[in-house]
Amino acid sequence: MTNATKPLRKSELRKLEKTFPGWKFAPDHSKATLTLVFKRHVDAVAFIARLAIQAGVLDHHPEILLTAAKVKVTTSSNRSLTALDVTLMGRIEKILRSGG
């Protein structure tokens, strides 16, 4: 198990909620979910394409649910979030800051 895939410590998990306020965290911190609503279906699909590239680079693939123009992204690593999840969440936030 690498440092990237080790479960985060409780103190690190508590900080995540402040660092990523738009995300919903499972009570046991086993996963984090972000729900996004785009203006158009094509915008949602474009976001997913950009996300897929980042997930491929990290070799860490979240669950993605697309419904019309709504995207729900859930990242998790076994029993607890890891540094790899945090890295992916940060890359998702960067995609959103650059216009989705």
KEFI-990039 format. One record per atom (N, C-alpha, C): residue number from 1; residue in three letters; atom name; x, y, z. Coordinates in nm, 2 decimals, padded with zeros to 4 digits. Example, Ala and Ser with C-alpha at 12.3 -4.5 7.8 and 13.67 -1.06 7.14 Angstrom:
BEGIN
<r num="1" residuo="ALA" atomo="N" x="01.32" y="-00.57" z="00.78"/>
<r num="1" residuo="ALA" atomo="CA" x="01.23" y="-00.45" z="00.78"/>
<r num="1" residuo="ALA" atomo="C" x="01.32" y="-00.33" z="00.78"/>
<r num="2" residuo="SER" atomo="N" x="01.28" y="-00.22" z="00.71"/>
<r num="2" residuo="SER" atomo="CA" x="01.37" y="-00.11" z="00.71"/>
<r num="2" residuo="SER" atomo="C" x="01.29" y="00.00" z="00.79"/>
***
This chain:
BEGIN
<r num="1" residuo="MET" atomo="N" x="00.09" y="-00.12" z="00.00"/>
<r num="1" residuo="MET" atomo="CA" x="00.00" y="00.00" z="00.00"/>
<r num="1" residuo="MET" atomo="C" x="00.09" y="00.12" z="00.00"/>
<r num="2" residuo="THR" atomo="N" x="00.07" y="00.21" z="-00.10"/>
<r num="2" residuo="THR" atomo="CA" x="00.15" y="00.33" z="-00.10"/>
<r num="2" residuo="THR" atomo="C" x="00.08" y="00.44" z="-00.01"/>
<r num="3" residuo="ASN" atomo="N" x="00.16" y="00.55" z="00.01"/>
<r num="3" residuo="ASN" atomo="CA" x="00.10" y="00.66" z="00.09"/>
<r num="3" residuo="ASN" atomo="C" x="-00.02" y="00.71" z="00.03"/>
<r num="4" residuo="ALA" atomo="N" x="-00.03" y="00.71" z="-00.11"/>
<r num="4" residuo="ALA" atomo="CA" x="-00.15" y="00.77" z="-00.18"/>
<r num="4" residuo="ALA" atomo="C" x="-00.27" y="00.68" z="-00.15"/>
<r num="5" residuo="THR" atomo="N" x="-00.26" y="00.55" z="-00.12"/>
<r num="5" residuo="THR" atomo="CA" x="-00.37" y="00.47" z="-00.10"/>
<r num="5" residuo="THR" atomo="C" x="-00.39" y="00.43" z="00.05"/>
<r num="6" residuo="LYS" atomo="N" x="-00.31" y="00.48" z="00.14"/>
<r num="6" residuo="LYS" atomo="CA" x="-00.34" y="00.46" z="00.28"/>
<r num="6" residuo="LYS" atomo="C" x="-00.46" y="00.54" z="00.32"/>
<r num="7" residuo="PRO" atomo="N" x="-00.54" y="00.49" z="00.41"/>
<r num="7" residuo="PRO" atomo="CA" x="-00.65" y="00.57" z="00.46"/>
<r num="7" residuo="PRO" atomo="C" x="-00.60" y="00.69" z="00.53"/>
<r num="8" residuo="LEU" atomo="N" x="-00.68" y="00.80" z="00.51"/>
<r num="8" residuo="LEU" atomo="CA" x="-00.64" y="00.93" z="00.58"/>
<r num="8" residuo="LEU" atomo="C" x="-00.66" y="00.92" z="00.73"/>
<r num="9" residuo="ARG" atomo="N" x="-00.59" y="00.99" z="00.81"/>
<r num="9" residuo="ARG" atomo="CA" x="-00.61" y="01.00" z="00.95"/>
<r num="9" residuo="ARG" atomo="C" x="-00.73" y="01.08" z="00.98"/>
<r num="10" residuo="LYS" atomo="N" x="-00.79" y="01.06" z="01.10"/>
<r num="10" residuo="LYS" atomo="CA" x="-00.91" y="01.13" z="01.14"/>
<r num="10" residuo="LYS" atomo="C" x="-00.90" y="01.28" z="01.13"/>
<r num="11" residuo="SER" atomo="N" x="-00.78" y="01.33" z="01.17"/>
<r num="11" residuo="SER" atomo="CA" x="-00.76" y="01.48" z="01.16"/>
<r num="11" residuo="SER" atomo="C" x="-00.76" y="01.53" z="01.01"/>
<r num="12" residuo="GLU" atomo="N" x="-00.71" y="01.45" z="00.92"/>
<r num="12" residuo="GLU" atomo="CA" x="-00.71" y="01.48" z="00.78"/>
<r num="12" residuo="GLU" atomo="C" x="-00.85" y="01.47" z="00.72"/>
<r num="13" residuo="LEU" atomo="N" x="-00.92" y="01.38" z="00.77"/>
<r num="13" residuo="LEU" atomo="CA" x="-01.06" y="01.36" z="00.72"/>
<r num="13" residuo="LEU" atomo="C" x="-01.15" y="01.48" z="00.76"/>
<r num="14" residuo="ARG" atomo="N" x="-01.13" y="01.53" z="00.88"/>
<r num="14" residuo="ARG" atomo="CA" x="-01.21" y="01.65" z="00.93"/>
<r num="14" residuo="ARG" atomo="C" x="-01.17" y="01.77" z="00.85"/>
<r num="15" residuo="LYS" atomo="N" x="-01.05" y="01.79" z="00.81"/>
<r num="15" residuo="LYS" atomo="CA" x="-01.01" y="01.90" z="00.73"/>
<r num="15" residuo="LYS" atomo="C" x="-01.07" y="01.90" z="00.59"/>
<r num="16" residuo="LEU" atomo="N" x="-01.10" y="01.78" z="00.54"/>
<r num="16" residuo="LEU" atomo="CA" x="-01.15" y="01.77" z="00.40"/>
<r num="16" residuo="LEU" atomo="C" x="-01.29" y="01.85" z="00.39"/>
<r num="17" residuo="GLU" atomo="N" x="-01.37" y="01.84" z="00.49"/>
<r num="17" residuo="GLU" atomo="CA" x="-01.50" y="01.91" z="00.48"/>
<r num="17" residuo="GLU" atomo="C" x="-01.48" y="02.06" z="00.47"/>
<r num="18" residuo="LYS" atomo="N" x="-01.38" y="02.12" z="00.52"/>
<r num="18" residuo="LYS" atomo="CA" x="-01.35" y="02.26" z="00.51"/>
<r num="18" residuo="LYS" atomo="C" x="-01.28" y="02.29" z="00.37"/>
<r num="19" residuo="THR" atomo="N" x="-01.20" y="02.20" z="00.33"/>
<r num="19" residuo="THR" atomo="CA" x="-01.13" y="02.22" z="00.20"/>
<r num="19" residuo="THR" atomo="C" x="-01.22" y="02.20" z="00.08"/>
<r num="20" residuo="PHE" atomo="N" x="-01.32" y="02.11" z="00.09"/>
<r num="20" residuo="PHE" atomo="CA" x="-01.41" y="02.08" z="-00.02"/>
<r num="20" residuo="PHE" atomo="C" x="-01.55" y="02.10" z="00.03"/>
<r num="21" residuo="PRO" atomo="N" x="-01.60" y="02.23" z="00.05"/>
<r num="21" residuo="PRO" atomo="CA" x="-01.73" y="02.25" z="00.11"/>
<r num="21" residuo="PRO" atomo="C" x="-01.85" y="02.21" z="00.02"/>
<r num="22" residuo="GLY" atomo="N" x="-01.83" y="02.20" z="-00.11"/>
<r num="22" residuo="GLY" atomo="CA" x="-01.94" y="02.16" z="-00.19"/>
<r num="22" residuo="GLY" atomo="C" x="-01.96" y="02.01" z="-00.20"/>
<r num="23" residuo="TRP" atomo="N" x="-01.87" y="01.93" z="-00.14"/>
<r num="23" residuo="TRP" atomo="CA" x="-01.88" y="01.79" z="-00.14"/>
<r num="23" residuo="TRP" atomo="C" x="-01.96" y="01.74" z="-00.02"/>
<r num="24" residuo="LYS" atomo="N" x="-02.03" y="01.62" z="-00.04"/>
<r num="24" residuo="LYS" atomo="CA" x="-02.10" y="01.56" z="00.07"/>
<r num="24" residuo="LYS" atomo="C" x="-02.01" y="01.43" z="00.11"/>
<r num="25" residuo="PHE" atomo="N" x="-01.99" y="01.42" z="00.24"/>
<r num="25" residuo="PHE" atomo="CA" x="-01.90" y="01.31" z="00.29"/>
<r num="25" residuo="PHE" atomo="C" x="-01.99" y="01.21" z="00.36"/>
<r num="26" residuo="ALA" atomo="N" x="-01.96" y="01.08" z="00.34"/>
<r num="26" residuo="ALA" atomo="CA" x="-02.03" y="00.98" z="00.41"/>
<r num="26" residuo="ALA" atomo="C" x="-01.99" y="00.99" z="00.56"/>
<r num="27" residuo="PRO" atomo="N" x="-02.08" y="00.96" z="00.65"/>
<r num="27" residuo="PRO" atomo="CA" x="-02.05" y="00.98" z="00.80"/>
<r num="27" residuo="PRO" atomo="C" x="-01.92" y="00.90" z="00.84"/>
<r num="28" residuo="ASP" atomo="N" x="-01.89" y="00.79" z="00.77"/>
<r num="28" residuo="ASP" atomo="CA" x="-01.77" y="00.72" z="00.81"/>
<r num="28" residuo="ASP" atomo="C" x="-01.65" y="00.76" z="00.72"/>
<r num="29" residuo="HIS" atomo="N" x="-01.67" y="00.86" z="00.64"/>
<r num="29" residuo="HIS" atomo="CA" x="-01.57" y="00.91" z="00.55"/>
<r num="29" residuo="HIS" atomo="C" x="-01.52" y="00.80" z="00.45"/>
<r num="30" residuo="SER" atomo="N" x="-01.60" y="00.71" z="00.41"/>
<r num="30" residuo="SER" atomo="CA" x="-01.56" y="00.61" z="00.32"/>
<r num="30" residuo="SER" atomo="C" x="-01.58" y="00.66" z="00.17"/>
<r num="31" residuo="LYS" atomo="N" x="-01.65" y="00.77" z="00.15"/>
<r num="31" residuo="LYS" atomo="CA" x="-01.67" y="00.82" z="00.02"/>
<r num="31" residuo="LYS" atomo="C" x="-01.70" y="00.97" z="00.03"/>
<r num="32" residuo="ALA" atomo="N" x="-01.68" y="01.04" z="-00.09"/>
<r num="32" residuo="ALA" atomo="CA" x="-01.72" y="01.18" z="-00.10"/>
<r num="32" residuo="ALA" atomo="C" x="-01.80" y="01.19" z="-00.23"/>
<r num="33" residuo="THR" atomo="N" x="-01.90" y="01.27" z="-00.23"/>
<r num="33" residuo="THR" atomo="CA" x="-01.99" y="01.29" z="-00.35"/>
<r num="33" residuo="THR" atomo="C" x="-02.01" y="01.44" z="-00.38"/>
<r num="34" residuo="LEU" atomo="N" x="-02.00" y="01.47" z="-00.51"/>
<r num="34" residuo="LEU" atomo="CA" x="-02.02" y="01.60" z="-00.56"/>
<r num="34" residuo="LEU" atomo="C" x="-02.13" y="01.59" z="-00.66"/>
<r num="35" residuo="THR" atomo="N" x="-02.23" y="01.68" z="-00.65"/>
<r num="35" residuo="THR" atomo="CA" x="-02.34" y="01.68" z="-00.74"/>
<r num="35" residuo="THR" atomo="C" x="-02.34" y="01.82" z="-00.81"/>
<r num="36" residuo="LEU" atomo="N" x="-02.34" y="01.81" z="-00.95"/>
<r num="36" residuo="LEU" atomo="CA" x="-02.33" y="01.93" z="-01.03"/>
<r num="36" residuo="LEU" atomo="C" x="-02.45" y="01.94" z="-01.13"/>
<r num="37" residuo="VAL" atomo="N" x="-02.50" y="02.06" z="-01.15"/>
<r num="37" residuo="VAL" atomo="CA" x="-02.60" y="02.07" z="-01.25"/>
<r num="37" residuo="VAL" atomo="C" x="-02.55" y="02.17" z="-01.35"/>
<r num="38" residuo="PHE" atomo="N" x="-02.55" y="02.13" z="-01.48"/>
<r num="38" residuo="PHE" atomo="CA" x="-02.50" y="02.21" z="-01.59"/>
<r num="38" residuo="PHE" atomo="C" x="-02.62" y="02.27" z="-01.66"/>
<r num="39" residuo="LYS" atomo="N" x="-02.60" y="02.37" z="-01.74"/>
<r num="39" residuo="LYS" atomo="CA" x="-02.71" y="02.43" z="-01.82"/>
<r num="39" residuo="LYS" atomo="C" x="-02.76" y="02.34" z="-01.93"/>
<r num="40" residuo="ARG" atomo="N" x="-02.66" y="02.26" z="-01.99"/>
<r num="40" residuo="ARG" atomo="CA" x="-02.70" y="02.18" z="-02.10"/>
<r num="40" residuo="ARG" atomo="C" x="-02.64" y="02.04" z="-02.08"/>
<r num="41" residuo="HIS" atomo="N" x="-02.70" y="01.94" z="-02.14"/>
<r num="41" residuo="HIS" atomo="CA" x="-02.65" y="01.80" z="-02.14"/>
<r num="41" residuo="HIS" atomo="C" x="-02.51" y="01.80" z="-02.19"/>
<r num="42" residuo="VAL" atomo="N" x="-02.48" y="01.86" z="-02.30"/>
<r num="42" residuo="VAL" atomo="CA" x="-02.35" y="01.86" z="-02.37"/>
<r num="42" residuo="VAL" atomo="C" x="-02.24" y="01.92" z="-02.27"/>
<r num="43" residuo="ASP" atomo="N" x="-02.28" y="02.01" z="-02.19"/>
<r num="43" residuo="ASP" atomo="CA" x="-02.18" y="02.07" z="-02.09"/>
<r num="43" residuo="ASP" atomo="C" x="-02.15" y="01.96" z="-01.99"/>
<r num="44" residuo="ALA" atomo="N" x="-02.25" y="01.89" z="-01.95"/>
<r num="44" residuo="ALA" atomo="CA" x="-02.22" y="01.78" z="-01.85"/>
<r num="44" residuo="ALA" atomo="C" x="-02.13" y="01.67" z="-01.91"/>
<r num="45" residuo="VAL" atomo="N" x="-02.16" y="01.64" z="-02.03"/>
<r num="45" residuo="VAL" atomo="CA" x="-02.08" y="01.54" z="-02.10"/>
<r num="45" residuo="VAL" atomo="C" x="-01.93" y="01.59" z="-02.12"/>
<r num="46" residuo="ALA" atomo="N" x="-01.92" y="01.71" z="-02.15"/>
<r num="46" residuo="ALA" atomo="CA" x="-01.78" y="01.77" z="-02.17"/>
<r num="46" residuo="ALA" atomo="C" x="-01.71" y="01.77" z="-02.04"/>
<r num="47" residuo="PHE" atomo="N" x="-01.77" y="01.80" z="-01.93"/>
<r num="47" residuo="PHE" atomo="CA" x="-01.71" y="01.79" z="-01.79"/>
<r num="47" residuo="PHE" atomo="C" x="-01.67" y="01.65" z="-01.77"/>
<r num="48" residuo="ILE" atomo="N" x="-01.75" y="01.55" z="-01.79"/>
<r num="48" residuo="ILE" atomo="CA" x="-01.72" y="01.41" z="-01.77"/>
<r num="48" residuo="ILE" atomo="C" x="-01.60" y="01.37" z="-01.85"/>
<r num="49" residuo="ALA" atomo="N" x="-01.59" y="01.42" z="-01.98"/>
<r num="49" residuo="ALA" atomo="CA" x="-01.47" y="01.38" z="-02.06"/>
<r num="49" residuo="ALA" atomo="C" x="-01.34" y="01.44" z="-02.00"/>
<r num="50" residuo="ARG" atomo="N" x="-01.35" y="01.56" z="-01.95"/>
<r num="50" residuo="ARG" atomo="CA" x="-01.23" y="01.62" z="-01.88"/>
<r num="50" residuo="ARG" atomo="C" x="-01.19" y="01.54" z="-01.75"/>
<r num="51" residuo="LEU" atomo="N" x="-01.30" y="01.51" z="-01.68"/>
<r num="51" residuo="LEU" atomo="CA" x="-01.28" y="01.43" z="-01.56"/>
<r num="51" residuo="LEU" atomo="C" x="-01.21" y="01.29" z="-01.59"/>
<r num="52" residuo="ALA" atomo="N" x="-01.26" y="01.23" z="-01.69"/>
<r num="52" residuo="ALA" atomo="CA" x="-01.21" y="01.10" z="-01.73"/>
<r num="52" residuo="ALA" atomo="C" x="-01.06" y="01.10" z="-01.76"/>
<r num="53" residuo="ILE" atomo="N" x="-01.02" y="01.21" z="-01.82"/>
<r num="53" residuo="ILE" atomo="CA" x="-00.87" y="01.22" z="-01.85"/>
<r num="53" residuo="ILE" atomo="C" x="-00.79" y="01.22" z="-01.72"/>
<r num="54" residuo="GLN" atomo="N" x="-00.84" y="01.31" z="-01.63"/>
<r num="54" residuo="GLN" atomo="CA" x="-00.77" y="01.32" z="-01.50"/>
<r num="54" residuo="GLN" atomo="C" x="-00.77" y="01.19" z="-01.42"/>
<r num="55" residuo="ALA" atomo="N" x="-00.89" y="01.12" z="-01.43"/>
<r num="55" residuo="ALA" atomo="CA" x="-00.90" y="00.99" z="-01.36"/>
<r num="55" residuo="ALA" atomo="C" x="-00.80" y="00.89" z="-01.42"/>
<r num="56" residuo="GLY" atomo="N" x="-00.79" y="00.89" z="-01.55"/>
<r num="56" residuo="GLY" atomo="CA" x="-00.70" y="00.80" z="-01.62"/>
<r num="56" residuo="GLY" atomo="C" x="-00.56" y="00.83" z="-01.58"/>
<r num="57" residuo="VAL" atomo="N" x="-00.52" y="00.95" z="-01.58"/>
<r num="57" residuo="VAL" atomo="CA" x="-00.38" y="00.99" z="-01.54"/>
<r num="57" residuo="VAL" atomo="C" x="-00.35" y="00.94" z="-01.40"/>
<r num="58" residuo="LEU" atomo="N" x="-00.45" y="00.95" z="-01.31"/>
<r num="58" residuo="LEU" atomo="CA" x="-00.42" y="00.90" z="-01.17"/>
<r num="58" residuo="LEU" atomo="C" x="-00.45" y="00.75" z="-01.15"/>
<r num="59" residuo="ASP" atomo="N" x="-00.51" y="00.69" z="-01.25"/>
<r num="59" residuo="ASP" atomo="CA" x="-00.55" y="00.55" z="-01.24"/>
<r num="59" residuo="ASP" atomo="C" x="-00.64" y="00.53" z="-01.12"/>
<r num="60" residuo="HIS" atomo="N" x="-00.73" y="00.63" z="-01.10"/>
<r num="60" residuo="HIS" atomo="CA" x="-00.83" y="00.62" z="-00.99"/>
<r num="60" residuo="HIS" atomo="C" x="-00.96" y="00.67" z="-01.04"/>
<r num="61" residuo="HIS" atomo="N" x="-01.05" y="00.58" z="-01.06"/>
<r num="61" residuo="HIS" atomo="CA" x="-01.18" y="00.61" z="-01.13"/>
<r num="61" residuo="HIS" atomo="C" x="-01.30" y="00.62" z="-01.04"/>
<r num="62" residuo="PRO" atomo="N" x="-01.36" y="00.74" z="-01.04"/>
<r num="62" residuo="PRO" atomo="CA" x="-01.48" y="00.76" z="-00.95"/>
<r num="62" residuo="PRO" atomo="C" x="-01.60" y="00.70" z="-01.02"/>
<r num="63" residuo="GLU" atomo="N" x="-01.70" y="00.69" z="-00.94"/>
<r num="63" residuo="GLU" atomo="CA" x="-01.84" y="00.65" z="-00.99"/>
<r num="63" residuo="GLU" atomo="C" x="-01.90" y="00.78" z="-01.05"/>
<r num="64" residuo="ILE" atomo="N" x="-01.95" y="00.78" z="-01.17"/>
<r num="64" residuo="ILE" atomo="CA" x="-02.01" y="00.89" z="-01.23"/>
<r num="64" residuo="ILE" atomo="C" x="-02.15" y="00.86" z="-01.28"/>
<r num="65" residuo="LEU" atomo="N" x="-02.24" y="00.94" z="-01.24"/>
<r num="65" residuo="LEU" atomo="CA" x="-02.38" y="00.92" z="-01.28"/>
<r num="65" residuo="LEU" atomo="C" x="-02.43" y="01.04" z="-01.35"/>
<r num="66" residuo="LEU" atomo="N" x="-02.47" y="01.02" z="-01.48"/>
<r num="66" residuo="LEU" atomo="CA" x="-02.52" y="01.13" z="-01.56"/>
<r num="66" residuo="LEU" atomo="C" x="-02.67" y="01.12" z="-01.58"/>
<r num="67" residuo="THR" atomo="N" x="-02.74" y="01.22" z="-01.55"/>
<r num="67" residuo="THR" atomo="CA" x="-02.89" y="01.23" z="-01.57"/>
<r num="67" residuo="THR" atomo="C" x="-02.92" y="01.36" z="-01.63"/>
<r num="68" residuo="ALA" atomo="N" x="-02.95" y="01.36" z="-01.76"/>
<r num="68" residuo="ALA" atomo="CA" x="-02.97" y="01.49" z="-01.84"/>
<r num="68" residuo="ALA" atomo="C" x="-02.85" y="01.58" z="-01.82"/>
<r num="69" residuo="ALA" atomo="N" x="-02.87" y="01.69" z="-01.75"/>
<r num="69" residuo="ALA" atomo="CA" x="-02.75" y="01.79" z="-01.73"/>
<r num="69" residuo="ALA" atomo="C" x="-02.70" y="01.78" z="-01.59"/>
<r num="70" residuo="LYS" atomo="N" x="-02.73" y="01.68" z="-01.52"/>
<r num="70" residuo="LYS" atomo="CA" x="-02.68" y="01.66" z="-01.38"/>
<r num="70" residuo="LYS" atomo="C" x="-02.58" y="01.55" z="-01.37"/>
<r num="71" residuo="VAL" atomo="N" x="-02.47" y="01.58" z="-01.30"/>
<r num="71" residuo="VAL" atomo="CA" x="-02.36" y="01.48" z="-01.29"/>
<r num="71" residuo="VAL" atomo="C" x="-02.34" y="01.46" z="-01.14"/>
<r num="72" residuo="LYS" atomo="N" x="-02.33" y="01.34" z="-01.10"/>
<r num="72" residuo="LYS" atomo="CA" x="-02.30" y="01.30" z="-00.96"/>
<r num="72" residuo="LYS" atomo="C" x="-02.17" y="01.22" z="-00.96"/>
<r num="73" residuo="VAL" atomo="N" x="-02.07" y="01.27" z="-00.90"/>
<r num="73" residuo="VAL" atomo="CA" x="-01.94" y="01.21" z="-00.89"/>
<r num="73" residuo="VAL" atomo="C" x="-01.91" y="01.16" z="-00.75"/>
<r num="74" residuo="THR" atomo="N" x="-01.88" y="01.03" z="-00.74"/>
<r num="74" residuo="THR" atomo="CA" x="-01.84" y="00.98" z="-00.61"/>
<r num="74" residuo="THR" atomo="C" x="-01.71" y="00.91" z="-00.61"/>
<r num="75" residuo="THR" atomo="N" x="-01.62" y="00.95" z="-00.52"/>
<r num="75" residuo="THR" atomo="CA" x="-01.49" y="00.90" z="-00.51"/>
<r num="75" residuo="THR" atomo="C" x="-01.47" y="00.82" z="-00.38"/>
<r num="76" residuo="SER" atomo="N" x="-01.41" y="00.71" z="-00.39"/>
<r num="76" residuo="SER" atomo="CA" x="-01.39" y="00.63" z="-00.26"/>
<r num="76" residuo="SER" atomo="C" x="-01.27" y="00.53" z="-00.29"/>
<r num="77" residuo="SER" atomo="N" x="-01.21" y="00.49" z="-00.18"/>
<r num="77" residuo="SER" atomo="CA" x="-01.11" y="00.39" z="-00.18"/>
<r num="77" residuo="SER" atomo="C" x="-01.13" y="00.30" z="-00.06"/>
<r num="78" residuo="ASN" atomo="N" x="-01.19" y="00.19" z="-00.09"/>
<r num="78" residuo="ASN" atomo="CA" x="-01.22" y="00.09" z="00.01"/>
<r num="78" residuo="ASN" atomo="C" x="-01.29" y="00.14" z="00.13"/>
<r num="79" residuo="ARG" atomo="N" x="-01.23" y="00.14" z="00.25"/>
<r num="79" residuo="ARG" atomo="CA" x="-01.30" y="00.18" z="00.37"/>
<r num="79" residuo="ARG" atomo="C" x="-01.29" y="00.32" z="00.41"/>
<r num="80" residuo="SER" atomo="N" x="-01.20" y="00.39" z="00.36"/>
<r num="80" residuo="SER" atomo="CA" x="-01.18" y="00.53" z="00.39"/>
<r num="80" residuo="SER" atomo="C" x="-01.12" y="00.61" z="00.28"/>
<r num="81" residuo="LEU" atomo="N" x="-01.14" y="00.74" z="00.27"/>
<r num="81" residuo="LEU" atomo="CA" x="-01.08" y="00.82" z="00.17"/>
<r num="81" residuo="LEU" atomo="C" x="-00.93" y="00.82" z="00.19"/>
<r num="82" residuo="THR" atomo="N" x="-00.86" y="00.84" z="00.08"/>
<r num="82" residuo="THR" atomo="CA" x="-00.72" y="00.84" z="00.08"/>
<r num="82" residuo="THR" atomo="C" x="-00.66" y="00.97" z="00.01"/>
<r num="83" residuo="ALA" atomo="N" x="-00.53" y="00.98" z="00.01"/>
<r num="83" residuo="ALA" atomo="CA" x="-00.47" y="01.09" z="-00.05"/>
<r num="83" residuo="ALA" atomo="C" x="-00.50" y="01.09" z="-00.20"/>
<r num="84" residuo="LEU" atomo="N" x="-00.52" y="00.98" z="-00.26"/>
<r num="84" residuo="LEU" atomo="CA" x="-00.55" y="00.97" z="-00.40"/>
<r num="84" residuo="LEU" atomo="C" x="-00.69" y="01.02" z="-00.43"/>
<r num="85" residuo="ASP" atomo="N" x="-00.78" y="01.00" z="-00.34"/>
<r num="85" residuo="ASP" atomo="CA" x="-00.92" y="01.06" z="-00.35"/>
<r num="85" residuo="ASP" atomo="C" x="-00.91" y="01.21" z="-00.34"/>
<r num="86" residuo="VAL" atomo="N" x="-00.83" y="01.26" z="-00.25"/>
<r num="86" residuo="VAL" atomo="CA" x="-00.81" y="01.40" z="-00.23"/>
<r num="86" residuo="VAL" atomo="C" x="-00.75" y="01.47" z="-00.36"/>
<r num="87" residuo="THR" atomo="N" x="-00.65" y="01.40" z="-00.42"/>
<r num="87" residuo="THR" atomo="CA" x="-00.59" y="01.45" z="-00.54"/>
<r num="87" residuo="THR" atomo="C" x="-00.69" y="01.46" z="-00.65"/>
<r num="88" residuo="LEU" atomo="N" x="-00.77" y="01.35" z="-00.67"/>
<r num="88" residuo="LEU" atomo="CA" x="-00.88" y="01.36" z="-00.77"/>
<r num="88" residuo="LEU" atomo="C" x="-00.98" y="01.46" z="-00.74"/>
<r num="89" residuo="MET" atomo="N" x="-01.02" y="01.48" z="-00.62"/>
<r num="89" residuo="MET" atomo="CA" x="-01.12" y="01.59" z="-00.58"/>
<r num="89" residuo="MET" atomo="C" x="-01.06" y="01.72" z="-00.62"/>
<r num="90" residuo="GLY" atomo="N" x="-00.93" y="01.74" z="-00.59"/>
<r num="90" residuo="GLY" atomo="CA" x="-00.87" y="01.87" z="-00.63"/>
<r num="90" residuo="GLY" atomo="C" x="-00.87" y="01.89" z="-00.78"/>
<r num="91" residuo="ARG" atomo="N" x="-00.84" y="01.79" z="-00.85"/>
<r num="91" residuo="ARG" atomo="CA" x="-00.84" y="01.80" z="-01.00"/>
<r num="91" residuo="ARG" atomo="C" x="-00.98" y="01.83" z="-01.05"/>
<r num="92" residuo="ILE" atomo="N" x="-01.08" y="01.77" z="-00.99"/>
<r num="92" residuo="ILE" atomo="CA" x="-01.22" y="01.80" z="-01.03"/>
<r num="92" residuo="ILE" atomo="C" x="-01.25" y="01.95" z="-01.00"/>
<r num="93" residuo="GLU" atomo="N" x="-01.21" y="02.00" z="-00.88"/>
<r num="93" residuo="GLU" atomo="CA" x="-01.23" y="02.14" z="-00.85"/>
<r num="93" residuo="GLU" atomo="C" x="-01.16" y="02.23" z="-00.95"/>
<r num="94" residuo="LYS" atomo="N" x="-01.04" y="02.19" z="-00.99"/>
<r num="94" residuo="LYS" atomo="CA" x="-00.97" y="02.27" z="-01.09"/>
<r num="94" residuo="LYS" atomo="C" x="-01.04" y="02.28" z="-01.22"/>
<r num="95" residuo="ILE" atomo="N" x="-01.09" y="02.16" z="-01.27"/>
<r num="95" residuo="ILE" atomo="CA" x="-01.17" y="02.16" z="-01.39"/>
<r num="95" residuo="ILE" atomo="C" x="-01.29" y="02.26" z="-01.38"/>
<r num="96" residuo="LEU" atomo="N" x="-01.36" y="02.26" z="-01.27"/>
<r num="96" residuo="LEU" atomo="CA" x="-01.47" y="02.34" z="-01.25"/>
<r num="96" residuo="LEU" atomo="C" x="-01.43" y="02.49" z="-01.25"/>
<r num="97" residuo="ARG" atomo="N" x="-01.32" y="02.52" z="-01.18"/>
<r num="97" residuo="ARG" atomo="CA" x="-01.27" y="02.66" z="-01.18"/>
<r num="97" residuo="ARG" atomo="C" x="-01.23" y="02.71" z="-01.32"/>
<r num="98" residuo="SER" atomo="N" x="-01.19" y="02.62" z="-01.41"/>
<r num="98" residuo="SER" atomo="CA" x="-01.15" y="02.66" z="-01.54"/>
<r num="98" residuo="SER" atomo="C" x="-01.27" y="02.66" z="-01.64"/>
<r num="99" residuo="GLY" atomo="N" x="-01.39" y="02.65" z="-01.59"/>
<r num="99" residuo="GLY" atomo="CA" x="-01.51" y="02.66" z="-01.67"/>
<r num="99" residuo="GLY" atomo="C" x="-01.59" y="02.53" z="-01.69"/>
<r num="100" residuo="GLY" atomo="N" x="-01.55" y="02.42" z="-01.62"/>
<r num="100" residuo="GLY" atomo="CA" x="-01.62" y="02.30" z="-01.63"/>
<r num="100" residuo="GLY" atomo="C" x="-01.57" y="02.22" z="-01.74"/>
***
